[in-house]
């Protein structure tokens, strides 16, 4: 558990790192955004790298908890309802954690992608067994697509309709799973 001060630093750092990247983010700007001095930041995290790693670890755990909660709540035995709920929930998690997923995707080894794919592939294999597909590849498709449409939504493209894109992806998933 992190203190309120540490949480403010983590939140500010996530926003600044996502916006400016690791190299462009300064500890002074992060401290300012958090409402504390740079000295306080260094007392809590020692280095910019420690702060960055703490942001990654803290947010991976947060997204894992969100995913676990969503997957445990999705108990439908109707395959279409299950798959619709699964994809919709993952899109919601991508939206809720947009800044972190954006930041994570800039890393050489995207730590969030592995978590999403692992969770999703196991969940689909359990609830939609016996399909002649690669569950890992489809889990990666869900991760990639939900993040991409969330990113496009944030860029406010006039031609883009988020709900239609998500609905179309769900319909295509039904075809893949032959539901």
C-alpha positions as CSV (number, residue, x, y, z in Angstrom):
1,X,0.0,0.0,0.0
2,X,1.3,3.4,-0.9
3,X,0.9,6.6,1.1
4,X,-1.2,9.5,-0.1
5,X,1.9,11.4,-1.0
6,X,3.4,8.5,-3.0
7,X,0.0,8.1,-4.8
8,X,0.0,11.7,-5.8
9,X,3.5,11.3,-7.2
10,X,2.5,8.1,-9.0
11,X,-0.6,9.7,-10.5
12,X,1.4,12.8,-11.6
13,X,4.2,10.7,-13.0
14,X,1.9,8.5,-15.0
15,X,0.3,11.6,-16.6
16,X,3.7,13.2,-17.4
17,X,5.4,10.0,-18.6
18,X,2.4,9.2,-20.8
19,X,2.4,12.7,-22.3
20,X,6.2,13.4,-22.6
21,X,7.8,9.9,-22.5
22,X,10.5,8.9,-20.1
23,X,13.2,11.2,-21.5
24,X,10.9,14.2,-21.8
25,X,9.5,14.0,-18.3
26,X,11.4,15.8,-15.6
27,X,11.3,15.1,-11.9
28,X,10.7,18.8,-11.3
29,X,7.6,18.8,-13.5
30,X,6.3,15.6,-11.9
31,X,6.9,17.1,-8.4
32,X,5.2,20.3,-9.4
33,X,2.2,18.4,-10.8
34,X,1.9,16.3,-7.6
35,X,2.0,19.5,-5.5
36,X,5.3,18.7,-3.7
37,X,8.9,19.6,-3.9
38,X,11.4,17.7,-6.0
39,X,13.3,16.9,-2.8
40,X,10.2,15.1,-1.5
41,X,10.0,13.1,-4.7
42,X,13.6,12.0,-4.3
43,X,13.1,11.1,-0.6
44,X,10.2,8.8,-1.7
45,X,11.6,7.3,-4.9
46,X,15.4,8.1,-4.9
47,X,15.6,8.3,-8.7
48,X,13.5,9.0,-11.7
49,X,14.0,5.4,-12.8
50,X,12.7,4.1,-9.5
51,X,9.7,6.4,-9.9
52,X,9.1,5.2,-13.4
53,X,9.3,1.5,-12.4
54,X,7.0,2.2,-9.5
55,X,4.5,3.7,-11.9
56,X,4.7,0.6,-14.1
57,X,4.4,-1.9,-11.2
58,X,1.6,0.0,-9.4
59,X,-0.5,0.3,-12.6
60,X,0.0,-3.3,-13.7
61,X,-1.3,-4.4,-10.4
62,X,-4.3,-2.0,-10.7
63,X,-5.1,-3.3,-14.2
64,X,-4.7,-6.9,-13.1
65,X,-7.2,-6.2,-10.3
66,X,-9.7,-4.6,-12.7
67,X,-9.3,-7.5,-15.1
68,X,-9.7,-10.1,-12.4
69,X,-12.8,-8.4,-11.1
70,X,-14.4,-8.2,-14.6
71,X,-13.5,-11.8,-15.5
72,X,-14.8,-13.2,-12.2
73,X,-18.1,-11.2,-12.7
74,X,-18.5,-12.6,-16.3
75,X,-20.2,-15.9,-15.4
76,X,-22.7,-16.1,-18.3
77,X,-23.1,-19.6,-19.8
78,X,-24.4,-18.1,-23.0
79,X,-21.4,-17.8,-25.3
80,X,-22.5,-14.7,-27.1
81,X,-23.2,-12.9,-23.8
82,X,-19.9,-14.1,-22.4
83,X,-17.9,-12.9,-25.4
84,X,-19.7,-9.6,-25.7
85,X,-19.2,-8.9,-22.0
86,X,-15.6,-10.0,-22.2
87,X,-14.7,-7.6,-25.0
88,X,-16.8,-4.8,-23.7
89,X,-15.2,-5.1,-20.2
90,X,-11.7,-5.1,-21.7
91,X,-12.5,-2.0,-23.8
92,X,-13.7,-0.4,-20.5
93,X,-10.5,-1.3,-18.8
94,X,-8.5,0.1,-21.7
95,X,-10.5,3.3,-21.5
96,X,-10.1,3.6,-17.7
97,X,-6.4,2.9,-17.9
98,X,-5.7,4.7,-21.2
99,X,-2.7,6.7,-20.0
100,X,-1.0,3.7,-18.5
101,X,-1.6,1.5,-21.5
102,X,-0.2,4.3,-23.7
103,X,2.9,4.5,-21.5
104,X,3.3,0.7,-21.4
105,X,3.0,0.4,-25.1
106,X,6.1,2.6,-25.5
107,X,8.3,0.1,-23.7
108,X,10.4,-2.3,-25.5
109,X,8.8,-5.2,-23.7
110,X,5.2,-3.9,-23.1
111,X,4.5,-5.2,-19.6
112,X,0.7,-4.7,-20.0
113,X,0.3,-6.5,-23.2
114,X,1.6,-9.8,-21.7
115,X,-0.8,-9.4,-18.7
116,X,-3.8,-8.8,-21.0
117,X,-3.0,-11.6,-23.4
118,X,-2.3,-14.1,-20.7
119,X,-5.5,-13.3,-18.8
120,X,-7.7,-13.2,-21.9
121,X,-6.4,-16.3,-23.5
122,X,-6.9,-18.4,-20.4
123,X,-10.4,-17.0,-19.8
124,X,-11.5,-17.7,-23.4
125,X,-10.1,-21.2,-23.4
126,X,-11.9,-21.9,-20.2
127,X,-15.3,-20.5,-21.2
128,X,-15.2,-21.1,-25.0
129,X,-13.2,-24.4,-25.1
130,X,-12.5,-26.7,-28.1
131,X,-12.3,-24.0,-30.7
132,X,-9.7,-24.4,-33.5
133,X,-8.1,-21.0,-32.9
134,X,-5.1,-19.6,-31.2
135,X,-6.5,-18.2,-27.9
136,X,-3.3,-16.2,-27.4
137,X,-3.6,-14.6,-30.8
138,X,-7.2,-13.7,-30.2
139,X,-6.3,-12.3,-26.8
140,X,-3.7,-10.2,-28.4
141,X,-6.3,-9.1,-31.0
142,X,-8.6,-8.0,-28.2
143,X,-5.8,-6.1,-26.4
144,X,-4.6,-4.4,-29.6
145,X,-8.0,-3.5,-31.0
146,X,-9.5,-2.2,-27.7
147,X,-6.5,-0.1,-27.1
148,X,-6.4,1.2,-30.7
149,X,-10.1,2.2,-30.7
150,X,-9.6,3.9,-27.3
151,X,-6.6,5.8,-28.6
152,X,-8.5,6.9,-31.7
153,X,-11.4,8.0,-29.5
154,X,-8.9,10.1,-27.5
155,X,-7.6,11.8,-30.6
156,X,-11.2,12.7,-31.4
157,X,-11.2,11.8,-35.1
158,X,-14.4,13.1,-36.6
159,X,-14.9,10.1,-38.9
160,X,-14.6,7.6,-36.0
161,X,-17.5,6.1,-34.1
162,X,-16.2,4.2,-31.0
163,X,-19.5,2.3,-30.3
164,X,-19.8,1.2,-33.9
165,X,-16.1,0.0,-34.0
166,X,-16.5,-2.0,-30.8
167,X,-19.8,-3.5,-32.0
168,X,-18.2,-4.5,-35.3
169,X,-15.3,-6.1,-33.5
170,X,-17.8,-8.1,-31.3
171,X,-19.7,-9.2,-34.4
172,X,-16.5,-10.4,-36.0
173,X,-15.5,-12.3,-32.8
174,X,-18.8,-14.2,-33.1
175,X,-17.8,-15.2,-36.6
176,X,-14.4,-16.4,-35.4
177,X,-15.9,-18.4,-32.6
178,X,-18.8,-19.5,-34.9
179,X,-21.5,-18.5,-32.3
